[in-house]
Amino acid sequence: MSFYIRMPSGRVPRRSRISLRLASLTVLIAYPAGCLIQLIFDHPGPGVTGLALVLLAVLAFFWLAPSQVQRIAGEQVCQLDDVERDLRRRAYAFSYQVLTGLMAAGIFYLAVANDDTRLTLWAPQTYAHWNAIFWGVLLYSFTLPSAWLAWTLPAPDAEDEAEADRSADEPAEKPRARWWLWGLLASGAAVGFVLARVLAP
């Protein structure tokens, strides 16, 4: 599951390999770290720090969204060549393995946490807890394919960059709009935020 933010000009913004790797790591590390800080500390100071980390993860994702790796992961299939389609398949296979492993570990943890006779572990109880988990899973599903591509693709040589420049100068085929996805994400985030505020004790 992924998507791609296409620039109006059709040109793919240039991102260095190091910056793509840093952005993907920021998304995958800053979001859970921010949620854990907000969960552990009740004081306003650490809570603001946790919220700042979550915001940093979201900003890093939107910086990553129009990049060349996100294009391979989320662009429409008709806009990709055979090599890019194969890279997408491999990136999705890696993401599937990681997500299924995380899901299995999460379900096992919840099973143990709800068994009060053995261990006393934290378990999500409020809507805010489940809301944070939902958006974390969604963010990971969007980012993992791009992260795999950022860490495995070799740096493009001069000939490939020149070919990319020539392709970008050509008029691009206008693809179908994906405003429904943006509306779904925005409305879900707004509803989740409002419900978390209303239902919070």
C-alpha positions as CSV (number, residue, x, y, z in Angstrom):
1,M,0.0,0.0,0.0
2,S,1.6,3.3,-1.1
3,F,1.0,6.4,-3.1
4,Y,3.0,9.1,-4.9
5,I,2.8,12.9,-4.7
6,R,3.2,13.9,-8.4
7,M,4.6,17.4,-9.0
8,P,2.4,19.6,-11.3
9,S,5.4,20.0,-13.7
10,G,5.8,16.2,-13.9
11,R,9.5,16.5,-12.9
12,V,10.7,14.3,-10.1
13,P,12.6,16.3,-7.4
14,R,16.2,15.3,-7.0
15,R,17.0,13.8,-3.7
16,S,20.5,12.6,-2.7
17,R,20.9,9.0,-1.6
18,I,21.9,10.1,1.9
19,S,19.0,12.4,2.3
20,L,16.5,9.7,1.2
21,R,18.0,7.3,3.7
22,L,17.9,9.8,6.5
23,A,14.3,10.7,5.7
24,S,13.2,7.1,5.7
25,L,14.9,6.5,9.0
26,T,13.4,9.6,10.5
27,V,9.9,8.4,9.6
28,L,10.4,4.9,10.9
29,I,12.1,5.9,14.2
30,A,10.7,9.3,15.1
31,Y,7.0,8.3,15.0
32,P,7.2,5.4,17.5
33,A,9.7,7.3,19.6
34,G,7.4,10.3,19.9
35,C,4.4,8.1,20.7
36,L,6.4,6.3,23.5
37,I,7.5,9.6,25.0
38,Q,3.9,10.8,25.1
39,L,2.8,7.6,26.7
40,I,5.5,7.3,29.3
41,F,5.7,10.9,30.5
42,D,2.7,12.8,31.7
43,H,4.4,16.2,32.1
44,P,3.9,18.9,29.4
45,G,7.6,19.2,28.5
46,P,8.2,15.6,27.4
47,G,4.8,15.5,25.9
48,V,5.6,18.4,23.6
49,T,8.9,16.7,22.7
50,G,7.0,13.5,21.7
51,L,4.5,15.5,19.7
52,A,7.4,17.3,18.0
53,L,9.0,13.9,17.0
54,V,5.6,12.8,15.6
55,L,5.4,16.0,13.5
56,L,9.0,15.5,12.4
57,A,8.2,12.0,11.2
58,V,5.2,13.3,9.2
59,L,7.2,16.2,7.7
60,A,10.0,13.7,6.7
61,F,7.4,11.5,5.0
62,F,6.0,14.4,3.0
63,W,9.5,15.4,2.0
64,L,10.0,11.8,0.9
65,A,6.7,11.6,-0.9
66,P,7.6,13.3,-4.3
67,S,11.0,11.6,-4.5
68,Q,12.2,9.1,-7.1
69,V,12.0,6.1,-4.7
70,Q,8.4,7.0,-3.7
71,R,7.6,7.3,-7.4
72,I,8.7,3.7,-8.0
73,A,6.7,2.6,-4.9
74,G,3.5,4.5,-5.5
75,E,3.2,5.7,-9.1
76,Q,0.6,4.2,-11.4
77,V,1.9,1.0,-13.0
78,C,1.4,2.4,-16.5
79,Q,3.9,5.1,-15.7
80,L,6.8,2.7,-14.8
81,D,9.1,0.6,-17.0
82,D,9.9,-3.0,-16.5
83,V,12.9,-2.4,-14.3
84,E,10.9,-0.1,-12.0
85,R,8.0,-2.6,-11.8
86,D,10.4,-5.3,-10.7
87,L,11.9,-3.0,-8.1
88,R,8.4,-2.2,-6.8
89,R,7.6,-5.9,-6.6
90,R,10.7,-6.5,-4.5
91,A,10.1,-3.5,-2.3
92,Y,6.5,-4.6,-1.7
93,A,7.7,-8.2,-0.8
94,F,10.2,-6.8,1.7
95,S,7.5,-4.5,3.2
96,Y,5.1,-7.4,3.4
97,Q,7.6,-9.5,5.4
98,V,8.3,-6.7,7.8
99,L,4.7,-5.7,8.4
100,T,3.6,-9.3,8.9
101,G,6.4,-9.8,11.4
102,L,5.4,-6.7,13.3
103,M,1.8,-7.7,13.3
104,A,2.6,-11.1,14.6
105,A,4.8,-9.6,17.3
106,G,2.1,-7.1,18.2
107,I,-0.7,-9.7,18.5
108,F,1.6,-11.9,20.6
109,Y,2.4,-8.9,22.9
110,L,-1.3,-8.0,23.3
111,A,-2.1,-11.6,24.2
112,V,0.5,-11.7,26.9
113,A,-0.4,-8.2,28.1
114,N,-4.0,-9.1,28.6
115,D,-3.1,-12.2,30.6
116,D,-3.0,-10.6,34.1
117,T,-2.0,-13.8,35.8
118,R,1.6,-13.8,34.4
119,L,2.9,-10.3,33.6
120,T,1.8,-6.8,34.1
121,L,2.4,-5.1,30.8
122,W,0.9,-2.0,29.2
123,A,-1.9,-2.5,26.7
124,P,-3.8,0.0,24.6
125,Q,-7.1,1.0,26.3
126,T,-8.2,4.4,25.1
127,Y,-9.2,5.6,21.6
128,A,-6.1,7.8,21.5
129,H,-3.9,4.7,21.9
130,W,-5.5,2.8,19.1
131,N,-5.6,6.0,16.9
132,A,-1.8,6.4,17.3
133,I,-1.3,2.7,16.5
134,F,-3.5,2.9,13.4
135,W,-1.7,5.9,11.9
136,G,1.6,4.4,12.8
137,V,0.7,1.2,10.8
138,L,-0.5,3.4,7.9
139,L,2.7,5.5,8.0
140,Y,4.9,2.3,8.0
141,S,3.0,0.8,5.1
142,F,3.6,3.9,3.1
143,T,7.3,4.3,4.0
144,L,8.7,0.8,4.1
145,P,8.8,0.3,0.3
146,S,10.5,3.6,-0.2
147,A,12.9,2.9,2.6
148,W,13.9,-0.4,1.0
149,L,14.5,1.4,-2.3
150,A,16.5,4.2,-0.7
151,W,18.8,1.7,1.0
152,T,19.3,-0.8,-1.9
153,L,19.2,1.2,-5.1
154,P,22.7,2.3,-6.4
155,A,23.4,5.9,-7.0
156,P,22.5,6.9,-10.6
157,D,25.4,7.6,-12.9
158,A,25.7,10.7,-15.1
159,E,24.2,9.0,-18.2
160,D,21.1,8.0,-16.2
161,E,20.7,11.5,-14.8
162,A,21.0,13.0,-18.3
163,E,18.3,10.7,-19.6
164,A,16.1,11.6,-16.6
165,D,16.5,15.3,-17.5
166,R,15.5,14.7,-21.1
167,S,12.5,12.7,-20.0
168,A,11.4,15.4,-17.6
169,D,11.6,18.1,-20.3
170,E,9.1,16.1,-22.4
171,P,5.4,16.8,-21.9
172,A,4.1,14.2,-19.4
173,E,1.0,12.3,-19.9
174,K,-1.7,13.6,-17.5
175,P,-2.6,10.7,-15.1
176,R,-5.8,10.2,-13.2
177,A,-6.2,12.3,-10.1
178,R,-5.9,10.8,-6.7
179,W,-7.7,13.4,-4.7
180,W,-10.0,10.8,-3.1
181,L,-6.9,9.4,-1.3
182,W,-5.9,12.8,0.0
183,G,-9.4,13.5,1.1
184,L,-9.6,10.1,2.9
185,L,-6.3,10.7,4.7
186,A,-7.2,14.3,5.7
187,S,-10.7,13.4,6.9
188,G,-9.4,10.4,8.8
189,A,-6.8,12.5,10.5
190,A,-9.3,15.2,11.4
191,V,-11.9,12.8,12.8
192,G,-9.2,10.9,14.7
193,F,-7.9,14.1,16.3
194,V,-11.4,15.3,17.3
195,L,-12.4,12.0,18.7
196,A,-9.2,11.7,20.7
197,R,-9.9,15.1,22.2
198,V,-13.5,14.3,23.0
199,L,-13.0,10.8,24.4
200,A,-9.9,11.6,26.4
201,P,-10.5,11.5,30.1
